[in-house]
Amino acid sequence: MQEDIERRFLALSVSAGRMTGRVLARALSSALRQIRRARQKAHTPHGRQSVKKLMNHAETINSIPLDGNTRLFDRTARKYNVDYAFYKTGPKKYLLFFKAKQADAITACFSEYTKRALRKGRKPPIREQVRQAADLVRNKQSKERTREREAAQDGR
């Protein structure tokens, strides 16, 4: 077994009129590209992917309906290293497909996602918070100006 591992080799045949360093370098780079492509095809993708790629994992797949923000789910799913895919069924309505073996990780991920979604619903957007802060500053400045005017009129 160990001899097989140690004696791996690559057979490369090149037909050329004149064998130069450039021809040999091109042949080796072409072989290396083909090896990389084959290795990349064998690699199974993880995380968010298309439904077709998820089905090609040759495992049983479950689905859950998801209404709402998919980006927020993406952020939480990365923490749990879950393989999943979205299928759009309507406006802001999706089916979430995932591997059946990862059901425990999906439930934990889904519970954190719902907590975040509920928290996000209560908090106003940042732009609105900035507008409110700007309004408060304007009101404070206008009150200070009126106080200064009244003080100046009282001092006369």
Order of alpha helices (4+ residues) and beta strands (2+ residues): alpha-alpha-alpha-beta-alpha-beta-beta-alpha-alpha
